[in-house]
């Protein structure tokens, strides 16, 4: 599982932005090493609703990452892409379970 602790409490004034930016860059670097691999995403949708999907980490961008999800509906099968921000991971709105944690 990929989890990060938000800015430390003993941060000097003015350096909070730098610390937060550094953590976001760390999250992106971690995800960069897993592009093309299977990943499970748990997204908090509010009002006690959690959306859990499994897909392929397709691409990372400076502020977001894309997960390709295959869905099977009653009569048709399709793909869709969902984007999440690194801030979602930092604030724990989105929880990621990386390939080494998934059992095939």
C-alpha positions in Angstrom: 0.0 0.0 0.0 1.2 3.5 -0.8 0.8 5.9 2.0 2.5 9.2 3.0 2.4 11.3 6.1 1.5 14.9 5.4 3.8 17.8 6.2 5.7 17.3 9.5 4.6 19.4 12.4 8.0 20.9 13.0 8.3 22.6 9.7 9.5 26.2 9.7 7.2 28.9 8.4 7.5 29.3 4.6 8.9 25.8 4.0 5.6 23.9 4.2 5.0 24.3 0.5 8.5 22.9 -0.2 7.9 19.9 2.1 4.5 19.2 0.5 5.9 19.5 -3.0 8.7 17.1 -2.1 6.2 14.6 -0.8 4.1 14.9 -4.0 7.3 14.4 -6.1 8.1 11.3 -4.0 4.6 9.9 -4.7 5.1 10.5 -8.5 8.5 8.8 -8.5 7.1 5.8 -6.7 4.3 5.5 -9.3 6.7 6.0 -12.2 8.4 2.8 -11.2 5.1 0.9 -11.5 3.8 2.2 -14.9 2.4 -0.7 -16.9 1.7 -2.8 -13.8 -1.5 -3.9 -12.2 -2.7 -1.6 -9.4 -5.8 -1.5 -7.1 -7.4 1.8 -6.3 -9.7 2.5 -3.4 -11.4 5.9 -3.8 -13.4 7.6 -1.1 -16.5 8.9 -2.8 -18.0 10.5 0.3 -21.0 9.5 2.4 -19.4 6.2 3.4 -19.1 5.2 -0.2 -15.8 3.6 -1.4 -15.1 2.7 -5.0 -12.6 -0.1 -5.4 -11.2 -0.9 -8.8 -8.3 -2.8 -10.2 -6.5 -1.8 -13.4 -3.2 -1.0 -15.1 -1.2 2.1 -14.1 -1.1 3.5 -17.6 0.8 6.9 -17.4 2.0 9.5 -15.0 1.9 13.2 -15.6 3.3 16.1 -13.5 0.1 16.5 -11.5 -2.1 13.4 -12.2 -1.8 9.7 -13.0 -4.0 7.5 -15.3 -5.4 4.1 -14.5 -6.9 2.0 -17.3 -9.8 -0.1 -15.9 -11.4 -3.0 -17.8 -15.1 -3.3 -17.0 -17.5 -6.1 -17.7 -21.1 -5.1 -18.1 -23.9 -7.6 -18.8 -23.6 -7.7 -22.5 -20.5 -5.6 -23.3 -17.0 -5.4 -22.2 -15.1 -2.1 -22.3 -12.2 -0.1 -21.0 -12.2 3.3 -19.4 -9.5 5.5 -18.0 -9.7 7.2 -14.7 -7.3 10.0 -13.5 -6.3 10.8 -10.0 -4.0 13.4 -8.5 -1.1 12.9 -6.3 -2.8 15.1 -3.8 -5.6 12.6 -3.6 -3.0 10.0 -2.5 -1.4 12.4 0.0 -4.8 13.3 1.6 -5.8 9.6 1.6 -8.9 10.3 -0.5 -7.4 7.6 -2.8 -5.5 4.6 -1.5 -3.3 2.6 -3.8 -2.3 -1.0 -3.5 0.8 -1.6 -5.6 1.8 -4.8 -7.5 3.9 -6.4 -4.8 0.9 -6.3 -2.5 -1.5 -7.9 -5.0 -2.0 -11.6 -5.2 -2.5 -13.0 -8.7 
